Each structure stands twice: as structure tokens, then as C-alpha cells.
Amino acid sequence: MTFPLTPAPIRVDDDVLDDLHRRLELTRWPEGEGYDDPHYGVPRSVLRGLVDYWRDTFDWRAAERAINAYEHYTADVDGVPIHFMRRPGERAGATPLILSHGWPWTFWHWSRVVDDLARDFDVIVPSLPGFGFSGTRPGMNFSAIAELWHELMTGVLGFPRYAAAGCDVGALVTGQLGHKYAGELLGIHIGSGQKLTLFNGDRGWDLSGGQPIPAGLPPEVHRQLLAFEKRFAVHLAAHVLAPHTLAYGLTDSPAGMLAWILERWAAWSDSRGDIETVFTKDELLTHATIYWATGTIGTSMRTYANNNRYPWTPAHERTPPVEAPTGLTFVGYENPPGVSTDRRVEHFLGTDRAGWYNLVHLTAHDRGGHFIPWEAPGEWVEDLRRTFGVGEPPRPGR
């Protein structure tokens, strides 16, 4: 079919980039001892080196040209301006596939898989509302985003049925599509298997649900559990409880904004302490510049608070809640404490989360961290293809 929209390439105004360079030049750095101790957060020397590179060397226009090698569109979806990148399928009648990113991701985190996916899919990669080049409105949580995605795919673009995939917050968006719109979905593929009630409750910012650390754990498991909680606790608490308070500083200071998201990129990726094994400086700063140039760091963080403020409510009471055929990709860096990769699928199937999904394909890989399609693109693509039966037929529970 003829695509119904006119391309709108990405272009950041020169005055936005000039202002960014001035602010980087005027960065006020904390003085005194201890700022290079990673126990307290991002080391000053690491951040300062990246800020200097952002100011003096990074070429946004080169990044912009790479981004614009793909088609870009902006569509009004129920009154919200939604940006999306498209990689058309390489064969007639390719299955439409929508990919949902997370935080602090951008749509560009999918760039390492879109070409391979286009062998079998017509790939649609939106910026989440309030992230990057998409607009937003009050109350936007993952369920509301799923409503926009369904309207984008079926109403605006005219696909009667489609496939969906996502990671991080995008996995919740995708799970909600598989819950409410299973009849129109060919299936979903996600990078986690969380309950859609993850953010519900009085302590939606606490991954432990307010439970104490169990007594008597083996020392290594205890250490792993503390490290796992530390990896996520700071941003969850801040984003759920007071995102705007943090946003004022991050919206004013590019160095401050970079520090906040750099810590997540470093701590969540399987970088083994060297972030540049996962992201080059130019790649880090491409994502950072998207957040900065669009002024969306605050609205992106607010999504967490909205996930808790407007709790998930079911659209039906059938089981499993997510009826769409579901595939999952697990990676070793996110193994639960005490669980090895070769036991990851078995462990998941023994949890109460497994019953939420109509599982058709599960795989665990040693390689990769939280940014799965960026860190393990080949594994992600092959797992997704199996979920949708493009490669070998999917097999339940494997």
C-alpha cells in the first residue's frame, strides 16, 4: 500500500546547538576532594572528559545525517504529535512491526536492528510521548501510550493487524497492547516479563515492594541483591516521587542532564566498567543531544510518576492477562541474584510473572545488558523472528 504520510526529516536549529555549546562552556564544576570516587556516582573526570568532547568535538550534524538516512514522520495521534522513524520492509506485504523504547533510551537505540528486521517487517520506531521529538499531554503513562500506538498503527497508518516489541518501559507499553488488543496483534516480543501492575501501589518506586532483604542468604547472593537494587533504586525513587524537582536542574544544565543519564547507561549496560565498550562517545552524545535539543528530559522522567499515579487497570479478566503470543529475550547481566543464564528460563517459568503471558518463545543469552537491541542486536533479531515464526517455528516455553 502507499504510505499515507509525507516524510519530515529531523533538523535541530542552529540556535539550539549554539546555546548548548555556550552552556557546556560555562559548566560550573564542584570543587574539593572525592568527586572521582565512583562510590558516590559518576566520577567528575569521566563526566568532564565527555562534556569537553561534547563541546569541542562531537558533530551533531553528522549524527543527524545518519538518522536521516531513514524515513521520519510526524503524525497527529489523538491530538498528540508523534514522531516515528520508518524502515520499510524489503518485500511486498511485510508484517508491520512497532518498536517501543524505554528510559533513558531514544528511538535511535533501535538503529542497530532495524535493517535486519526489515527483511521480514515494515518497521515503525516512534519516540515515546514526551521523549525526543514526540509531544505529550498530562497523565501519559504506559497504558495511555499503548492507546496512541494502537491508533497510530490501525487508524493513522491503516494496518489491520501488526506485531509489537519493546524493552524497559517499552516492554510495558507492548505488554498492554498484547493485553487489550490481542485480536489485532500478531504477537509481541519483549525484553522482560514484568507484571503490568509493576508500578501500582503505595511503593511503586520500590522494586522490592517494601520487603526487607531475606535473612540467611549466601554472601554472594546478598551482594548481588544489593548491587541489583542499587542499579535501579535511585532513578526509580526520584522519577516516581519528584521528577519535576530534578527536571529543573537537568533542563538548565546539559552537564547535569548528561551525568544523570550517563550513570544509567553505564550501570545498566554490560560494560564491565568501561562504557565505551558499549557506546562510543559519539553514540552517547547522539542520544544525549536528542534529549537536550528537544527539552524532554523532564517529560520523559514524568512517565514513571504517571505509571504510579494512574495505576494499571485490566481491560478484561481473562487469563493470561496478555493473550497475544509472547516471546522474551533475557540477558545475562540482568539475571536475578543467584540465577545463572542456563537456569534463567526455568527460573522465570517458576515465578508468578510467567502466568501473565501467552508464552511461545523464551531465550536467555549470556551476552548483553539492559539495552538489548543495542548490545546484542543479532540475538534480539533472531529471537524476535522466532517469536513471529519467520525463522524456525516457535516452541512453547523455549
TAVENNOR-V883045 format. One record per pair of residues at least 6 apart in sequence whose ideal C-beta (glycine too) atoms are under 7 Angstrom apart, sorted by the first residue. I is the first residue (numbers start at 0). J is the second residue. D is the distance in Angstrom with one decimal. If there is no record, write none. Layout:
i: (I | I)
j: (J | J)
d: (D | D)
This chain:
i: (0 | 3 | 3 | 4 | 4 | 6 | 6 | 6 | 7 | 7 | 7 | 8 | 8 | 9 | 9 | 9 | 9 | 9 | 11 | 11 | 11 | 15 | 16 | 19 | 19 | 20 | 22 | 22 | 23 | 23 | 23 | 23 | 23 | 24 | 26 | 26 | 28 | 28 | 29 | 33 | 34 | 35 | 35 | 35 | 40 | 41 | 41 | 41 | 46 | 46 | 46 | 46 | 49 | 49 | 49 | 50 | 50 | 52 | 53 | 57 | 57 | 59 | 62 | 62 | 66 | 69 | 69 | 69 | 70 | 70 | 71 | 71 | 72 | 72 | 73 | 73 | 73 | 74 | 74 | 74 | 76 | 76 | 76 | 76 | 77 | 77 | 78 | 79 | 79 | 79 | 79 | 79 | 80 | 80 | 81 | 81 | 81 | 81 | 81 | 82 | 82 | 82 | 82 | 82 | 83 | 83 | 83 | 84 | 84 | 85 | 85 | 86 | 86 | 86 | 86 | 87 | 87 | 88 | 88 | 88 | 89 | 89 | 93 | 93 | 93 | 94 | 94 | 94 | 94 | 94 | 94 | 95 | 95 | 95 | 95 | 95 | 95 | 96 | 96 | 96 | 96 | 96 | 96 | 96 | 96 | 97 | 97 | 97 | 97 | 97 | 97 | 98 | 98 | 98 | 98 | 98 | 99 | 99 | 99 | 99 | 99 | 100 | 100 | 100 | 100 | 100 | 101 | 101 | 101 | 101 | 102 | 102 | 102 | 102 | 103 | 103 | 103 | 104 | 104 | 105 | 105 | 105 | 105 | 105 | 106 | 106 | 106 | 106 | 107 | 107 | 107 | 108 | 108 | 108 | 109 | 109 | 111 | 111 | 111 | 112 | 112 | 112 | 112 | 113 | 113 | 115 | 116 | 116 | 119 | 119 | 120 | 125 | 125 | 126 | 126 | 127 | 127 | 128 | 128 | 128 | 128 | 128 | 129 | 129 | 129 | 129 | 129 | 129 | 129 | 130 | 130 | 131 | 131 | 131 | 131 | 132 | 135 | 138 | 138 | 139 | 139 | 140 | 140 | 140 | 140 | 141 | 141 | 141 | 141 | 141 | 142 | 142 | 144 | 145 | 145 | 145 | 145 | 148 | 148 | 149 | 149 | 152 | 152 | 153 | 153 | 160 | 160 | 160 | 161 | 161 | 162 | 162 | 162 | 162 | 163 | 163 | 163 | 163 | 164 | 164 | 164 | 164 | 164 | 165 | 165 | 165 | 166 | 166 | 166 | 166 | 167 | 168 | 170 | 170 | 170 | 170 | 171 | 171 | 171 | 173 | 173 | 174 | 174 | 174 | 174 | 175 | 176 | 176 | 177 | 177 | 177 | 177 | 177 | 177 | 178 | 178 | 178 | 178 | 179 | 181 | 181 | 184 | 185 | 186 | 186 | 186 | 186 | 186 | 187 | 187 | 188 | 188 | 188 | 188 | 189 | 189 | 190 | 190 | 192 | 192 | 192 | 192 | 192 | 193 | 194 | 194 | 195 | 195 | 196 | 198 | 198 | 199 | 199 | 202 | 202 | 203 | 203 | 204 | 204 | 204 | 204 | 206 | 206 | 206 | 207 | 212 | 216 | 220 | 220 | 223 | 223 | 224 | 227 | 230 | 230 | 234 | 235 | 237 | 238 | 238 | 238 | 239 | 239 | 239 | 242 | 242 | 242 | 242 | 242 | 243 | 245 | 246 | 246 | 246 | 248 | 249 | 249 | 249 | 249 | 250 | 250 | 250 | 253 | 256 | 256 | 256 | 257 | 260 | 260 | 261 | 264 | 264 | 264 | 265 | 267 | 267 | 267 | 268 | 268 | 268 | 268 | 268 | 268 | 269 | 269 | 269 | 269 | 269 | 270 | 270 | 277 | 290 | 313 | 319 | 319 | 319 | 319 | 320 | 321 | 321 | 321 | 322 | 323 | 324 | 324 | 325 | 325 | 325 | 325 | 326 | 326 | 326 | 326 | 326 | 326 | 326 | 327 | 328 | 328 | 328 | 328 | 328 | 329 | 329 | 329 | 330 | 330 | 330 | 330 | 330 | 330 | 331 | 331 | 331 | 331 | 331 | 332 | 332 | 333 | 333 | 334 | 334 | 335 | 338 | 340 | 340 | 343 | 344 | 344 | 347 | 347 | 348 | 358 | 358 | 359 | 359 | 359 | 360 | 360 | 360 | 360 | 360 | 360 | 361 | 361 | 362 | 364 | 364 | 366 | 366 | 367 | 367 | 367 | 368 | 371 | 372 | 381 | 384 | 385 | 385 | 386)
j: (157 | 156 | 157 | 72 | 74 | 70 | 71 | 72 | 71 | 72 | 73 | 67 | 71 | 63 | 66 | 67 | 71 | 132 | 59 | 63 | 292 | 292 | 59 | 253 | 291 | 54 | 252 | 253 | 50 | 53 | 54 | 253 | 254 | 54 | 50 | 254 | 43 | 47 | 43 | 39 | 43 | 42 | 43 | 44 | 262 | 258 | 261 | 262 | 254 | 257 | 258 | 261 | 257 | 280 | 283 | 254 | 257 | 280 | 284 | 281 | 284 | 288 | 281 | 285 | 107 | 84 | 85 | 86 | 84 | 85 | 82 | 84 | 83 | 85 | 80 | 81 | 82 | 81 | 151 | 155 | 147 | 150 | 151 | 155 | 147 | 150 | 136 | 128 | 134 | 135 | 136 | 147 | 133 | 134 | 125 | 128 | 133 | 147 | 151 | 125 | 126 | 131 | 132 | 133 | 123 | 124 | 125 | 106 | 124 | 122 | 123 | 113 | 114 | 117 | 122 | 117 | 121 | 117 | 120 | 121 | 117 | 118 | 119 | 120 | 121 | 119 | 120 | 121 | 162 | 185 | 387 | 121 | 123 | 152 | 158 | 161 | 162 | 116 | 120 | 121 | 122 | 123 | 161 | 162 | 164 | 123 | 125 | 148 | 152 | 161 | 163 | 109 | 122 | 124 | 164 | 165 | 127 | 165 | 169 | 172 | 173 | 106 | 108 | 109 | 127 | 169 | 166 | 167 | 168 | 169 | 167 | 168 | 299 | 302 | 260 | 263 | 264 | 167 | 370 | 126 | 130 | 131 | 286 | 289 | 124 | 125 | 126 | 131 | 285 | 286 | 289 | 370 | 372 | 373 | 124 | 372 | 372 | 373 | 376 | 372 | 376 | 379 | 380 | 122 | 124 | 380 | 122 | 380 | 384 | 389 | 162 | 133 | 151 | 132 | 133 | 133 | 144 | 134 | 135 | 139 | 144 | 147 | 135 | 139 | 295 | 298 | 299 | 301 | 302 | 295 | 299 | 289 | 290 | 293 | 295 | 293 | 298 | 305 | 309 | 302 | 305 | 302 | 305 | 306 | 309 | 168 | 171 | 172 | 175 | 306 | 175 | 311 | 172 | 172 | 175 | 176 | 179 | 172 | 176 | 176 | 180 | 158 | 161 | 159 | 183 | 183 | 184 | 185 | 184 | 185 | 184 | 185 | 186 | 387 | 173 | 176 | 184 | 187 | 173 | 187 | 188 | 189 | 383 | 172 | 173 | 189 | 189 | 190 | 371 | 372 | 369 | 302 | 189 | 190 | 191 | 193 | 193 | 195 | 197 | 187 | 189 | 187 | 189 | 195 | 321 | 195 | 184 | 187 | 184 | 187 | 321 | 322 | 323 | 325 | 195 | 314 | 320 | 321 | 314 | 322 | 323 | 323 | 387 | 323 | 324 | 325 | 386 | 387 | 323 | 325 | 326 | 382 | 383 | 386 | 325 | 327 | 328 | 371 | 327 | 347 | 352 | 353 | 356 | 352 | 352 | 355 | 311 | 320 | 311 | 306 | 307 | 310 | 311 | 208 | 209 | 239 | 307 | 235 | 236 | 239 | 240 | 228 | 231 | 235 | 228 | 224 | 224 | 336 | 337 | 336 | 337 | 336 | 336 | 266 | 267 | 263 | 303 | 245 | 300 | 303 | 304 | 303 | 304 | 307 | 297 | 300 | 301 | 303 | 304 | 297 | 300 | 296 | 297 | 300 | 255 | 255 | 256 | 259 | 296 | 294 | 296 | 297 | 291 | 290 | 291 | 296 | 287 | 287 | 290 | 283 | 274 | 278 | 283 | 274 | 368 | 369 | 370 | 274 | 277 | 368 | 369 | 370 | 374 | 277 | 332 | 367 | 368 | 374 | 276 | 277 | 374 | 296 | 320 | 354 | 355 | 356 | 357 | 355 | 355 | 356 | 357 | 357 | 357 | 357 | 359 | 356 | 357 | 358 | 359 | 359 | 360 | 382 | 383 | 385 | 386 | 393 | 361 | 362 | 371 | 378 | 379 | 382 | 343 | 362 | 363 | 364 | 366 | 367 | 368 | 371 | 375 | 340 | 364 | 365 | 366 | 367 | 367 | 368 | 368 | 369 | 340 | 343 | 346 | 346 | 363 | 365 | 363 | 361 | 363 | 353 | 361 | 396 | 395 | 396 | 386 | 393 | 395 | 382 | 385 | 386 | 393 | 394 | 397 | 396 | 397 | 382 | 375 | 378 | 375 | 378 | 374 | 375 | 378 | 374 | 379 | 379 | 390 | 390 | 391 | 393 | 393)
d: (7.0 | 6.5 | 6.5 | 4.5 | 6.1 | 5.2 | 6.2 | 6.2 | 5.7 | 5.8 | 5.0 | 4.6 | 5.6 | 5.9 | 5.4 | 5.8 | 5.6 | 6.7 | 6.5 | 6.8 | 4.5 | 5.2 | 6.0 | 5.8 | 6.0 | 5.8 | 6.8 | 5.3 | 5.8 | 5.8 | 4.0 | 5.7 | 6.8 | 6.2 | 6.0 | 4.4 | 6.7 | 6.7 | 7.0 | 6.8 | 3.8 | 4.5 | 5.6 | 5.2 | 6.1 | 5.0 | 5.7 | 5.1 | 6.8 | 6.8 | 5.3 | 6.8 | 6.6 | 6.4 | 6.9 | 5.0 | 6.7 | 5.2 | 5.2 | 6.2 | 4.6 | 5.4 | 6.9 | 4.3 | 6.5 | 5.0 | 6.8 | 5.8 | 6.8 | 4.3 | 6.7 | 5.5 | 5.7 | 6.6 | 5.6 | 6.9 | 5.2 | 5.3 | 6.4 | 5.0 | 4.8 | 5.4 | 5.0 | 6.0 | 6.1 | 5.7 | 7.0 | 5.6 | 5.4 | 6.5 | 5.8 | 6.0 | 6.5 | 3.9 | 5.6 | 6.9 | 5.0 | 6.4 | 6.1 | 6.6 | 4.7 | 6.7 | 3.6 | 4.8 | 5.5 | 5.9 | 3.9 | 5.6 | 4.3 | 6.7 | 5.7 | 4.2 | 6.6 | 4.6 | 4.3 | 6.8 | 5.8 | 5.6 | 5.7 | 3.9 | 5.4 | 5.6 | 6.4 | 5.5 | 4.4 | 6.6 | 5.1 | 6.8 | 5.6 | 6.5 | 6.9 | 4.8 | 6.5 | 6.4 | 4.4 | 4.2 | 6.9 | 6.5 | 3.9 | 6.8 | 5.4 | 6.8 | 6.8 | 4.5 | 6.6 | 4.7 | 7.0 | 5.8 | 5.8 | 6.3 | 5.1 | 5.0 | 6.7 | 4.9 | 5.4 | 6.5 | 6.8 | 3.4 | 3.1 | 4.5 | 5.5 | 6.0 | 5.5 | 6.6 | 6.4 | 5.0 | 5.5 | 2.2 | 4.3 | 4.9 | 6.4 | 5.7 | 5.6 | 6.9 | 4.0 | 5.3 | 6.9 | 6.4 | 7.0 | 6.8 | 6.8 | 5.1 | 5.0 | 4.7 | 4.9 | 6.6 | 4.7 | 6.2 | 6.3 | 6.3 | 6.8 | 6.0 | 6.6 | 5.1 | 4.9 | 5.7 | 6.2 | 5.6 | 4.2 | 4.6 | 4.8 | 5.8 | 5.3 | 5.0 | 6.5 | 4.7 | 5.2 | 6.0 | 6.4 | 4.7 | 6.8 | 6.6 | 6.9 | 5.1 | 4.0 | 6.4 | 6.1 | 6.7 | 4.1 | 4.9 | 5.9 | 6.5 | 3.5 | 6.1 | 5.7 | 3.2 | 5.5 | 6.7 | 6.3 | 5.6 | 4.6 | 4.8 | 7.0 | 5.4 | 6.0 | 5.9 | 5.2 | 6.0 | 5.9 | 6.4 | 5.8 | 6.6 | 4.0 | 4.7 | 5.0 | 6.0 | 4.1 | 4.9 | 6.0 | 5.7 | 5.2 | 5.9 | 4.9 | 5.1 | 3.9 | 5.0 | 6.8 | 6.6 | 6.4 | 6.4 | 5.3 | 5.0 | 4.8 | 6.8 | 6.4 | 5.4 | 7.0 | 5.7 | 6.6 | 6.7 | 6.8 | 4.6 | 5.9 | 5.8 | 4.7 | 5.0 | 6.1 | 4.9 | 6.1 | 6.5 | 4.2 | 6.7 | 5.8 | 5.6 | 3.7 | 5.8 | 6.9 | 3.5 | 5.6 | 6.8 | 6.9 | 6.3 | 4.0 | 5.6 | 4.9 | 6.7 | 6.6 | 6.4 | 6.8 | 4.9 | 5.4 | 6.9 | 6.4 | 5.5 | 5.3 | 6.2 | 6.0 | 6.6 | 5.9 | 4.3 | 4.2 | 6.8 | 3.4 | 6.3 | 6.4 | 6.3 | 5.3 | 4.8 | 4.2 | 3.9 | 4.3 | 4.4 | 6.3 | 5.4 | 3.8 | 6.7 | 5.9 | 5.7 | 5.1 | 5.3 | 4.3 | 6.8 | 4.5 | 4.5 | 6.9 | 5.9 | 5.5 | 4.6 | 5.2 | 6.1 | 5.0 | 6.8 | 6.2 | 6.5 | 5.7 | 5.5 | 4.8 | 6.7 | 5.5 | 3.8 | 4.6 | 4.2 | 5.9 | 6.3 | 4.6 | 5.6 | 3.6 | 4.7 | 4.6 | 3.8 | 5.9 | 6.4 | 6.0 | 6.8 | 6.9 | 6.2 | 6.9 | 5.0 | 4.2 | 3.6 | 6.6 | 4.4 | 5.7 | 5.1 | 6.6 | 6.2 | 6.9 | 5.4 | 4.6 | 3.6 | 6.4 | 5.0 | 5.3 | 5.0 | 6.6 | 4.0 | 4.8 | 6.6 | 5.2 | 6.3 | 6.7 | 6.2 | 3.0 | 6.2 | 5.3 | 5.3 | 4.2 | 5.8 | 4.8 | 6.2 | 6.0 | 5.7 | 5.3 | 6.5 | 6.2 | 5.3 | 5.3 | 6.6 | 6.9 | 7.0 | 6.4 | 6.3 | 6.6 | 4.6 | 5.9 | 3.7 | 7.0 | 7.0 | 4.4 | 4.2 | 6.3 | 5.7 | 6.1 | 7.0 | 4.0 | 5.7 | 3.5 | 6.0 | 5.4 | 4.8 | 5.9 | 5.1 | 6.4 | 5.9 | 5.6 | 5.6 | 5.3 | 5.3 | 5.6 | 4.7 | 6.4 | 5.5 | 6.4 | 5.5 | 4.5 | 4.2 | 5.5 | 5.5 | 6.4 | 6.0 | 3.9 | 6.2 | 6.7 | 6.9 | 2.9 | 6.8 | 4.9 | 5.8 | 5.8 | 6.7 | 5.8 | 4.5 | 4.8 | 7.0 | 4.1 | 5.4 | 6.8 | 3.7 | 6.2 | 5.7 | 6.3 | 4.6 | 6.5 | 4.2 | 6.7 | 6.9 | 6.5 | 4.0 | 6.8 | 6.3 | 6.1 | 5.8 | 6.7 | 4.8 | 5.0 | 4.9 | 3.7 | 4.8 | 5.4 | 5.7 | 6.9 | 6.5 | 6.4 | 6.2 | 6.2 | 4.3 | 5.8 | 6.8 | 5.1 | 4.6 | 4.3 | 6.8 | 6.7 | 6.4 | 6.3 | 5.0 | 6.0 | 5.0 | 5.2 | 6.8 | 4.3 | 3.4 | 6.7 | 5.3 | 5.3 | 4.6 | 6.6 | 4.5 | 6.0 | 5.4 | 5.8)
